[in-house]
Amino acid sequence: MKFRTLSALVCSAILLAFPFASANAVQDGWFVGGSIGAGVIESDVTDPDLPDVGSFDETDFAWKLYGGYNWVFARTFGFGIEGGYVNFGSPSDTVLSVLPVKIEPTAIDLFATLGFDLGPVGIFGKLGYAWWDVDVDVGSEGFSDDGNDPVYGIGARFNLFSLEIRGEYEYFDISDVDDVSMWSVGVVWRF
């Protein structure tokens, strides 16, 4: 008798939870979002007058705005296109105790995304391209450069009807700076 009652309660809970989980799964459609986090910049610093200056490894407040479209297959697999603007902040440091260095990268990116969702929770990967601009100040000298390079990312998300909360890591392969990456948490609105 107890086993039957327990089985009925478990089955009822699963049946009641199923529509909630389905309602929270990622759906086809447009989305916009914003994220904040940490921009991590690592670079070897060189100066014509000082051939081996040292290295730069700093983190600063970073943010991004993005939007795109998502297609869902079999309620669990998703493919999407996502594009946005990223500001990595402007971290600065003093190298060799005398030389101030400041690096300010920004980028416009375009990704193809692939995700897997199980109810309201999902994971995703991103592969794309970024068009970047970087301003570097070393002592009293400065230069600016731009270009385009590959970008990669991974993340996890929690869906709650039209809202999605996501955490992600992205790596930007910017040629003038050794390593540029971003850890972020954001909110997405689907419509």
C-alpha positions in Angstrom: 0.0 0.0 0.0 2.8 2.5 0.9 4.7 1.6 -2.3 1.6 2.2 -4.4 1.0 5.6 -2.7 4.7 6.6 -3.1 4.7 5.5 -6.8 1.5 7.5 -7.5 3.1 10.6 -5.8 6.3 10.3 -7.8 4.4 9.8 -11.1 2.1 12.8 -10.3 5.1 15.0 -9.5 6.8 14.0 -12.8 3.7 14.7 -14.8 3.1 18.0 -13.1 6.8 19.0 -13.6 6.9 18.0 -17.3 4.8 21.0 -18.6 6.9 23.4 -16.5 10.2 22.0 -17.8 8.8 22.1 -21.4 7.6 25.7 -20.9 11.1 26.7 -19.7 13.0 25.0 -22.6 14.7 27.2 -25.2 12.3 28.0 -28.0 12.7 29.2 -31.6 12.9 32.9 -32.0 14.8 36.2 -31.7 16.6 37.2 -28.6 18.5 40.2 -27.1 20.8 40.3 -24.1 23.5 41.9 -22.1 26.3 40.5 -19.9 28.8 41.9 -17.4 32.0 40.3 -16.2 35.8 40.3 -16.3 37.9 41.0 -19.3 41.3 39.3 -19.0 44.2 40.7 -21.0 47.7 39.1 -21.2 50.4 40.5 -23.4 54.1 40.8 -23.8 55.0 44.5 -23.7 57.6 45.8 -26.1 59.1 49.2 -26.6 61.6 50.2 -29.3 63.9 51.7 -26.6 63.5 48.8 -24.2 63.7 45.5 -26.2 62.4 43.2 -23.4 60.1 45.2 -21.2 58.1 42.4 -19.6 54.6 41.1 -19.5 51.1 42.5 -18.9 48.5 40.4 -17.1 45.5 42.4 -15.9 41.7 42.1 -15.5 39.1 44.8 -15.8 35.3 45.2 -15.7 33.9 44.2 -19.1 30.5 44.2 -20.7 28.7 43.2 -23.9 25.4 43.6 -25.7 24.2 40.9 -28.2 21.3 39.5 -30.1 20.4 36.8 -32.5 18.1 34.0 -33.5 17.8 30.4 -32.2 16.3 27.3 -33.9 15.4 24.3 -31.7 15.2 20.7 -32.8 13.4 17.9 -30.9 13.0 20.3 -27.9 16.6 19.6 -26.8 19.1 20.6 -29.5 19.5 24.2 -30.6 21.4 26.0 -33.3 21.7 29.8 -33.4 23.3 32.8 -34.8 24.5 35.5 -32.4 26.2 38.8 -32.9 27.2 41.6 -30.5 29.5 44.3 -29.2 32.1 43.6 -26.5 34.0 46.2 -24.4 36.9 44.5 -22.4 37.5 47.6 -20.3 40.8 49.4 -20.1 43.1 47.6 -17.7 46.4 49.3 -16.8 49.6 48.4 -14.9 53.1 49.6 -14.4 55.7 47.3 -15.9 59.3 47.2 -14.5 58.1 49.7 -11.8 58.4 52.7 -14.2 56.6 52.1 -17.4 52.8 52.6 -17.4 50.8 50.4 -19.8 47.2 50.6 -20.7 45.4 48.3 -23.2 41.8 49.0 -24.4 40.3 46.3 -26.7 36.8 46.3 -28.2 35.2 43.9 -30.7 32.2 43.2 -32.8 31.6 39.5 -33.1 29.4 37.0 -35.0 28.9 33.4 -33.7 27.3 30.2 -34.7 26.0 28.5 -31.5 25.1 24.9 -30.8 23.4 23.9 -27.6 21.8 21.1 -25.7 18.9 21.6 -23.2 17.3 19.4 -20.7 14.3 21.2 -19.4 15.2 24.6 -18.1 19.0 23.9 -17.9 21.3 23.9 -20.9 24.9 24.1 -22.2 26.2 25.6 -25.4 29.3 26.2 -27.5 30.1 29.1 -29.8 32.4 29.5 -32.7 32.8 32.7 -34.7 34.7 35.6 -35.9 35.5 39.0 -34.3 36.4 42.3 -35.8 38.5 44.0 -33.1 40.1 47.4 -32.3 42.8 47.8 -29.7 44.4 51.0 -28.3 47.7 50.4 -26.5 49.6 53.1 -24.5 53.2 52.2 -23.4 54.7 55.1 -21.4 54.3 58.2 -23.5 53.9 56.3 -26.7 50.7 54.8 -28.1 49.3 53.0 -31.1 46.0 51.7 -32.3 45.4 48.7 -34.5 42.4 46.7 -35.8 41.8 43.4 -37.5 39.7 40.2 -37.4 40.4 36.9 -35.8 38.5 33.7 -34.6 36.7 33.6 -31.3 35.4 30.6 -29.3 33.1 30.2 -26.3 31.3 27.9 -24.0 28.5 28.5 -21.5 25.6 27.3 -19.4 22.1 28.7 -19.2 18.9 28.5 -17.1 15.7 29.3 -19.0 12.6 30.7 -17.3 9.9 31.3 -19.9 11.0 34.3 -22.0 14.1 35.0 -19.8 17.5 33.2 -19.8 20.3 33.6 -17.3 23.6 32.6 -18.8 27.2 32.3 -17.7 29.9 32.0 -20.3 33.6 32.1 -21.2 34.8 33.5 -24.5 38.4 33.5 -26.0 39.3 36.2 -28.6 42.4 35.4 -30.6 43.5 39.0 -31.1 46.9 39.0 -32.9 48.2 42.3 -31.3 47.5 41.0 -27.7 48.6 37.6 -26.6 45.4 36.5 -24.8 42.0 38.3 -24.5 39.2 36.5 -22.8 36.0 37.3 -21.0 34.1 35.6 -18.1 30.5 36.9 -17.9 27.0 36.5 -16.5 24.1 37.9 -18.4 20.4 38.0 -19.0 18.7 37.2 -22.3 15.1 38.1 -23.3 13.5 36.0 -26.0 10.6 37.2 -28.1 
